[in-house]
Amino acid sequence: MTGAYLPGDSTVIMKDVPVPSPGHGEVLLRMKASTICGSDIRCIYHEHLGKGPEGYQGVIAGHEPSGQIVKTGPGCRRFGVGDRVIVYHISGCGVCNDCRRGYMISCTSEKYRRAYGWQRDGGMAEFLLAEEKDLIHLPAELSFADGAQVACGFGTVYEGLQKIGISGNDSVLITGLGPVGLATGALCRKLGASRIIGIDVVKERMQLALDLNLCDEVLESGQDNVEEVRRLTGGMGVERAVDCSANEKARATAIRATRKWGRIVFLGEGGRVEFNPSPDIIHDQKTIYGSWVTSIWLMDELVERLVRWNLHPAELVTHRFPLDKVDQAYTLMASGKCGKVAVCFDEEL
C-alpha cells in the first residue's frame, strides 16, 4: 500500500509500505475517508513542533480516519469484518485515570499513549491498523466522510459545548470559522442557540458560514468587534462564546463580548491571550473553560445525536482528493481558503 508522510517542510512524501496484519485486539480497516485537521498543518505539515513522546514520529499521517473492517485479529469482542467504523484518534494505555474516564487524549502513559497520524500510522493510506478499543460504530445513516470528522472536529466542539451549555436562551459568538468554528455553528443550531455570530478574517470561510446557515451574522475580524457584537445583542453581549481561532485578539474579543454571568470555552490550540482579570472576568462573574478533544463515550453519544438531528458533518467538506493527490489536499488546507478537506477512497470520492 501507499502512505503519505509529512517531513515538516510543507511537502508530502509518498512511500510504498507493506499492508499490516492485525494482532490481538486489532483490526485492519480499508480506509474510506481521512480528513485534514488544522493541527496537522500547524504542528506537522509546516514544521514538527511536538517534542518527545508527543511529537510526530515519522509515521503515516492523518488522525481523522473512518473506514470499513476487512480483517480482525484474535481477541476482538465487538466488531467484525464488514463493520463501518470511526477511529478515536488517540490510542491510550487503557488503565490510567484519564483512560478509565474515556479521555484517552489525556492518557498519562508516555509508553502506551499513541495518536494515529502522530506516533502510530494514520489514515492517509489505503489501509489502517487500529485497536478495537478505539473504534466507534458508524451507522448506515452517516457517510464515511461524516464519520471522519467526528473525533477531532465535531467531537471536540461537542465536548466544549457540553461544558458551557447551549440552549434557546443563548446567543453564541464563534471566533474563528475554520472547520472547527463551522462545526460549532452546526452544533449550536441543533442545540437551539437563538442567535449565532461568527468572526473571521478569511472571506471564503465567512461566506461558507452564511451559505450553510451556520451563522446569523458574520463579522470581519477587527478592532471594533466587541462593540459590534454588543450592538447585535441589545448592548448586552452574548451568553456563550467559543474561540476556535487560537488568535490572541480573537480570544480577547470572545471574553469581552460575553455578557455578565456568561461562559467562554477555548477550543483553538496554541497561541496566547491577555486580559484583565477583574474587569474582564471577576466583576462580571464570567467563566472560562478549556476543552481538549473529547471522550470516547461522548463521541459515541454525538454519533447518535447526528443521526437523530439529521446533521451531516460532510456538508463542511468543500474539497475531496484521491490519495495520489494528497499533496494538493494539504496545500489547499494550509491556504485556509476552504472548508474541510478530505482524502477519500472508493465510494466517497
RODO-2510 file (C-alpha; in nm, 4 decimals, decimal comma):
residues 349
     n   res          X          Y          Z
     1     m     0,0000     0,0000     0,0000
     2     t     0,0989     0,3653    -0,0337
     3     g     0,1184     0,6003     0,2641
     4     a     0,1610     0,9778     0,2980
     5     y     0,4320     1,1175     0,5271
     6     l     0,4922     1,4764     0,6378
     7     p     0,8615     1,5749     0,6595
     8     g     0,7827     1,9140     0,8140
     9     d     0,8712     2,1431     0,5227
    10     s     0,5228     2,1948     0,3746
    11     t     0,5568     1,8946     0,1446
    12     v     0,4212     1,5381     0,1357
    13     i     0,6273     1,2255     0,0686
    14     m     0,4602     0,9087    -0,0609
    15     k     0,6091     0,5710     0,0310
    16     d     0,5194     0,2112    -0,0510
    17     v     0,4871     0,0054     0,2671
    18     p     0,3549    -0,3435     0,3470
    19     v    -0,0122    -0,3866     0,4378
    20     p    -0,0131    -0,4531     0,8156
    21     s    -0,1684    -0,7617     0,9694
    22     p    -0,3858    -0,7243     1,2811
    23     g    -0,2643    -0,8725     1,6068
    24     h    -0,4580    -0,9447     1,9256
    25     g    -0,7392    -0,6940     1,9734
    26     e    -0,6612    -0,5187     1,6458
    27     v    -0,8454    -0,4721     1,3173
    28     l    -0,7418    -0,3801     0,9651
    29     l    -0,9504    -0,1074     0,8034
    30     r    -0,9951    -0,0299     0,4375
    31     m    -0,9808     0,3466     0,4506
    32     k    -1,2788     0,5365     0,3112
    33     a    -1,2269     0,8959     0,4285
    34     s    -0,9470     1,0786     0,6085
    35     t    -0,9919     1,4495     0,6746
    36     i    -0,7171     1,7014     0,7459
    37     c    -0,7051     1,8805     1,0809
    38     g    -0,5647     2,2271     1,1409
    39     s    -0,3243     2,0843     1,3972
    40     d    -0,1736     1,8660     1,1224
    41     i    -0,0939     2,1828     0,9294
    42     r     0,0359     2,3831     1,2255
    43     c     0,2314     2,1133     1,4091
    44     i     0,3440     1,8682     1,1391
    45     y     0,2996     1,9864     0,7794
    46     h     0,4754     2,3233     0,8094
    47     e     0,7159     2,2124     1,0827
    48     h     0,7443     1,9498     1,3522
    49     l     0,6521     2,1355     1,6708
    50     g     0,5858     1,8454     1,9058
    51     k     0,8647     1,7167     2,1271
    52     g     0,9416     1,3810     2,2846
    53     p     0,6680     1,1158     2,3014
    54     e     0,4006     1,3641     2,1871
    55     g     0,5903     1,4685     1,8735
    56     y     0,5365     1,3396     1,5216
    57     q     0,7283     1,0141     1,4871
    58     g     0,7582     0,9939     1,1097
    59     v     0,4504     0,7739     1,0668
    60     i     0,1762     0,7740     0,8035
    61     a    -0,0187     1,0979     0,8502
    62     g    -0,3883     1,1505     0,9190
    63     h    -0,5656     1,1427     1,2561
    64     e    -0,9260     1,1751     1,1369
    65     p    -0,9911     0,8343     0,9791
    66     s    -1,3061     0,6398     0,9009
    67     g    -1,3273     0,3094     0,7184
    68     q    -1,4537    -0,0481     0,6959
    69     i    -1,3076    -0,3520     0,8680
    70     v    -1,1589    -0,6053     0,6251
    71     k    -0,9733    -0,8260     0,8764
    72     t    -0,9733    -0,8849     1,2513
    73     g    -0,7103    -1,0234     1,4822
    74     p    -0,7785    -1,2697     1,7658
    75     g    -0,9441    -1,1354     2,0775
    76     c    -1,1822    -0,8856     1,9159
    77     r    -1,5041    -0,8697     2,1188
    78     r    -1,7474    -0,6422     1,9339
    79     f    -1,6521    -0,5520     1,5792
    80     g    -1,6127    -0,7805     1,2803
    81     v    -1,5380    -0,7860     0,9082
    82     g    -1,7654    -0,5513     0,7149
    83     d    -1,8384    -0,3154     1,0039
    84     r    -1,8255     0,0563     0,9303
    85     v    -1,6307     0,2424     1,1982
    86     i    -1,4814     0,5714     1,3142
    87     v    -1,1438     0,5751     1,4889
    88     y    -1,0963     0,7735     1,8091
    89     h    -0,7643     0,9241     1,7179
    90     i    -0,5729     0,8647     2,0420
    91     s    -0,4919     0,5119     2,1494
    92     g    -0,4336     0,5255     2,5241
    93     c    -0,2946     0,2807     2,7766
    94     g    -0,6471     0,1996     2,8953
    95     v    -0,5603     0,1795     3,2657
    96     c    -0,4680     0,5318     3,3792
    97     n    -0,7305     0,7529     3,5438
    98     d    -0,7951     0,9545     3,2259
    99     c    -0,8304     0,6493     3,0035
   100     r    -1,0731     0,4947     3,2504
   101     r    -1,2815     0,8118     3,2204
   102     g    -1,2778     0,7663     2,8419
   103     y    -1,0389     1,0574     2,7804
   104     m    -0,7551     0,8829     2,6018
   105     i    -0,6490     1,2237     2,4716
   106     s    -0,5229     1,2885     2,8258
   107     c    -0,3603     0,9473     2,8768
   108     t    -0,0626     0,9869     3,1086
   109     s     0,1416     0,6917     2,9822
   110     e     0,4446     0,8045     2,7846
   111     k     0,4984     0,4455     2,6723
   112     y     0,1498     0,3492     2,5549
   113     r    -0,0230     0,6752     2,4534
   114     r    -0,0011     0,6942     2,0741
   115     a    -0,2023     0,9163     1,8448
   116     y    -0,2938     0,7940     1,4994
   117     g    -0,1056     1,0003     1,2427
   118     w     0,1393     1,1268     1,5049
   119     q     0,3013     0,8323     1,6874
   120     r     0,1362     0,5439     1,5008
   121     d     0,0282     0,5113     1,1393
   122     g    -0,2769     0,7158     1,0462
   123     g    -0,5400     0,7316     0,7767
   124     m    -0,3542     0,8693     0,4743
   125     a    -0,3106     0,5236     0,3188
   126     e    -0,5319     0,2557     0,1673
   127     f    -0,5334     0,0573     0,4925
   128     l    -0,5098     0,1384     0,8645
   129     l    -0,4253    -0,0864     1,1570
   130     a    -0,6369     0,0107     1,4591
   131     e    -0,7092    -0,1211     1,8052
   132     e    -1,0662    -0,2401     1,8522
   133     k    -1,0998    -0,0415     2,1745
   134     d    -1,0508     0,2810     1,9749
   135     l    -1,3462     0,2213     1,7420
   136     i    -1,6933     0,3754     1,7289
   137     h    -1,9724     0,2223     1,5214
   138     l    -2,0645     0,4302     1,2148
   139     p    -2,4404     0,3996     1,1478
   140     a    -2,5655     0,3482     0,7939
   141     e    -2,7329     0,6910     0,8053
   142     l    -2,3893     0,8582     0,8125
   143     s    -2,1279     0,8553     0,5374
   144     f    -1,7620     0,7806     0,5943
   145     a    -1,6889     1,1499     0,5316
   146     d    -1,9355     1,2270     0,8110
   147     g    -1,7599     0,9817     1,0383
   148     a    -1,4082     1,1078     0,9693
   149     q    -1,4947     1,4450     1,1248
   150     v    -1,6498     1,3122     1,4432
   151     a    -1,3492     1,2544     1,6678
   152     c    -1,1262     1,5566     1,6319
   153     g    -1,3635     1,8084     1,4743
   154     f    -1,7254     1,7727     1,5764
   155     g    -1,6299     1,5722     1,8858
   156     t    -1,4005     1,8481     2,0083
   157     v    -1,6799     2,1013     1,9640
   158     y    -1,9463     1,8819     2,1238
   159     e    -1,7304     1,8379     2,4341
   160     g    -1,6745     2,2111     2,4675
   161     l    -2,0416     2,2937     2,4190
   162     q    -2,1378     2,0390     2,6846
   163     k    -1,9148     2,2259     2,9288
   164     i    -2,0677     2,5687     2,8699
   165     g    -2,4215     2,4518     2,7892
   166     i    -2,6163     2,5752     2,4860
   167     s    -2,9922     2,6311     2,4717
   168     g    -3,2569     2,8554     2,3204
   169     n    -3,1726     3,1122     2,5881
   170     d    -2,8312     3,1705     2,4400
   171     s    -2,6778     3,3886     2,1752
   172     v    -2,3379     3,2494     2,0771
   173     l    -2,0200     3,4098     1,9462
   174     i    -1,7772     3,1956     1,7467
   175     t    -1,4314     3,3415     1,6903
   176     g    -1,2617     3,1591     1,4057
   177     l    -1,4655     2,9999     1,1252
   178     g    -1,2308     2,7264     1,0139
   179     p    -1,3678     2,3700     1,0173
   180     v    -1,3930     2,3651     1,3993
   181     g    -1,5723     2,7000     1,4025
   182     l    -1,8096     2,5850     1,1284
   183     a    -1,8783     2,2665     1,3262
   184     t    -1,9538     2,4878     1,6273
   185     g    -2,2150     2,6740     1,4276
   186     a    -2,3722     2,3498     1,3056
   187     l    -2,3982     2,2016     1,6553
   188     c    -2,5192     2,5265     1,8138
   189     r    -2,8021     2,5297     1,5581
   190     k    -2,9130     2,1830     1,6598
   191     l    -2,8800     2,2640     2,0305
   192     g    -3,1182     2,5565     1,9840
   193     a    -2,8998     2,8678     2,0110
   194     s    -3,1156     3,1744     1,9500
   195     r    -2,8514     3,3686     1,7590
   196     i    -2,5095     3,2729     1,6238
   197     i    -2,2466     3,5342     1,5411
   198     g    -1,9203     3,4424     1,3721
   199     i    -1,5939     3,6326     1,3289
   200     d    -1,3149     3,5520     1,0858
   201     v    -1,0663     3,7114     0,8503
   202     v    -1,0853     3,4651     0,5566
   203     k    -1,3563     3,5705     0,3108
   204     e    -1,4171     3,2173     0,1819
   205     r    -1,4876     3,0815     0,5294
   206     m    -1,7042     3,3777     0,6238
   207     q    -1,9176     3,3207     0,3139
   208     l    -1,9358     2,9457     0,3747
   209     a    -2,0728     3,0054     0,7253
   210     l    -2,3528     3,2129     0,5736
   211     d    -2,4167     2,9831     0,2773
   212     l    -2,4605     2,6819     0,5084
   213     n    -2,6752     2,8867     0,7502
   214     l    -2,4346     2,8154     1,0338
   215     c    -2,4225     3,1807     1,1452
   216     d    -2,6877     3,4513     1,1510
   217     e    -2,4279     3,7264     1,1324
   218     v    -2,0643     3,7137     1,0221
   219     l    -1,8228     3,9931     1,1109
   220     e    -1,4823     4,0570     0,9629
   221     s    -1,2159     4,0496     1,2301
   222     g    -1,1274     4,3989     1,3519
   223     q    -1,0752     4,6251     1,6488
   224     d    -1,4472     4,7105     1,6781
   225     n    -1,5716     4,3524     1,7097
   226     v    -1,6699     4,3777     2,0768
   227     e    -1,8863     4,6822     2,0122
   228     e    -2,0335     4,5190     1,7003
   229     v    -2,1325     4,2081     1,8935
   230     r    -2,2897     4,4164     2,1677
   231     r    -2,4930     4,6126     1,9122
   232     l    -2,6242     4,2857     1,7718
   233     t    -2,7269     4,1688     2,1200
   234     g    -2,9075     4,4725     2,2522
   235     g    -2,5970     4,6117     2,4164
   236     m    -2,5584     4,3127     2,6478
   237     g    -2,3169     4,0759     2,4740
   238     v    -2,3541     3,7038     2,4124
   239     e    -2,4358     3,4420     2,6742
   240     r    -2,1813     3,1981     2,5319
   241     a    -1,8578     3,2384     2,3354
   242     v    -1,6437     2,9728     2,1675
   243     d    -1,2913     3,0505     2,0500
   244     c    -1,1771     2,8263     1,7654
   245     s    -0,9040     3,0559     1,6375
   246     a    -0,6188     3,0425     1,8923
   247     n    -0,5668     3,4064     1,7953
   248     e    -0,4753     3,6440     2,0781
   249     k    -0,7082     3,9255     1,9714
   250     a    -0,9945     3,6908     1,8891
   251     r    -0,9708     3,5266     2,2304
   252     a    -0,9813     3,8653     2,3999
   253     t    -1,2859     3,9533     2,1894
   254     a    -1,4586     3,6316     2,2958
   255     i    -1,4051     3,7232     2,6613
   256     r    -1,5056     4,0883     2,6369
   257     a    -1,8044     4,0355     2,4071
   258     t    -1,9577     3,7924     2,6580
   259     r    -2,2177     3,9392     2,8912
   260     k    -2,2286     3,9163     3,2712
   261     w    -2,2576     3,5615     3,4047
   262     g    -2,1610     3,4297     3,0623
   263     r    -1,9394     3,1358     2,9735
   264     i    -1,6485     3,1113     2,7331
   265     v    -1,4723     2,7988     2,6082
   266     f    -1,1337     2,7877     2,4337
   267     l    -1,1026     2,5136     2,1707
   268     g    -0,8306     2,6548     1,9447
   269     e    -0,4826     2,5174     2,0128
   270     g    -0,1669     2,7236     2,0626
   271     g    -0,1221     3,0993     2,0820
   272     r    -0,1726     3,3169     2,3883
   273     v    -0,4191     3,5674     2,5305
   274     e    -0,4015     3,8743     2,7532
   275     f    -0,6918     4,0056     2,9611
   276     n    -0,7570     4,1985     3,2820
   277     p    -0,8937     3,9548     3,5413
   278     s    -1,1053     4,1971     3,7428
   279     p    -1,2936     4,3922     3,4728
   280     d    -1,2932     4,1151     3,2121
   281     i    -1,3806     3,8135     3,4293
   282     i    -1,4201     3,8581     3,8034
   283     h    -1,6511     4,1594     3,8260
   284     d    -1,8803     4,0263     3,5533
   285     q    -1,8909     3,6754     3,7046
   286     k    -1,7771     3,5119     3,3807
   287     t    -1,6307     3,1625     3,3499
   288     i    -1,3624     3,0476     3,1039
   289     y    -1,3357     2,6785     3,0204
   290     g    -1,0568     2,4932     2,8459
   291     s    -1,1574     2,1871     2,6470
   292     w    -0,9305     1,9389     2,4690
   293     v    -1,0855     1,6947     2,2193
   294     t    -1,3443     1,4645     2,3801
   295     s    -1,4026     1,1295     2,5478
   296     i    -1,4865     0,8143     2,3562
   297     w    -1,8236     0,7805     2,5324
   298     l    -1,9260     1,1372     2,4450
   299     m    -1,8108     1,0729     2,0893
   300     d    -2,0420     0,7696     2,0832
   301     e    -2,3252     0,9903     2,2082
   302     l    -2,2506     1,2502     1,9411
   303     v    -2,2840     0,9906     1,6636
   304     e    -2,6289     0,9029     1,7969
   305     r    -2,7226     1,2729     1,8034
   306     l    -2,6005     1,3300     1,4468
   307     v    -2,8397     1,0627     1,3256
   308     r    -3,1260     1,1981     1,5379
   309     w    -3,0683     1,5538     1,4159
   310     n    -3,0034     1,4512     1,0538
   311     l    -2,6816     1,6507     1,0780
   312     h    -2,4075     1,5576     0,8320
   313     p    -2,0554     1,6847     0,9002
   314     a    -1,9666     1,6042     0,5388
   315     e    -2,1548     1,9211     0,4400
   316     l    -1,8485     2,1117     0,5633
   317     v    -1,6236     1,9284     0,3146
   318     t    -1,5581     2,1655     0,0267
   319     h    -1,2881     1,9609    -0,1464
   320     r    -1,2215     1,5872    -0,1876
   321     f    -0,8978     1,4389    -0,3205
   322     p    -0,7793     1,0871    -0,4044
   323     l    -0,4741     0,9594    -0,2204
   324     d    -0,2447     1,0212    -0,5180
   325     k    -0,3256     1,3923    -0,4923
   326     v    -0,2879     1,4186    -0,1160
   327     d    -0,0169     1,6834    -0,1607
   328     q    -0,2768     1,9115    -0,3201
   329     a    -0,5113     1,8432    -0,0287
   330     y    -0,2555     1,9599     0,2277
   331     t    -0,1620     2,2649     0,0198
   332     l    -0,5244     2,3738    -0,0013
   333     m    -0,5902     2,3145     0,3686
   334     a    -0,2807     2,5148     0,4553
   335     s    -0,4105     2,8083     0,2488
   336     g    -0,7216     2,8369     0,4677
   337     k    -0,9329     2,9195     0,1624
   338     c    -1,1643     2,6240     0,2052
   339     g    -1,3887     2,4411     0,4444
   340     k    -1,2905     2,0887     0,5416
   341     v    -1,0584     1,8976     0,3080
   342     a    -1,0881     1,5185     0,2769
   343     v    -0,8779     1,2462     0,1207
   344     c    -1,1302     0,9865     0,0065
   345     f    -1,1380     0,6332    -0,1267
   346     d    -1,3830     0,4192    -0,3250
   347     e    -1,7463     0,5371    -0,2941
   348     e    -1,6512     0,8524    -0,1000
   349     l    -1,4713     1,0094    -0,3970
***
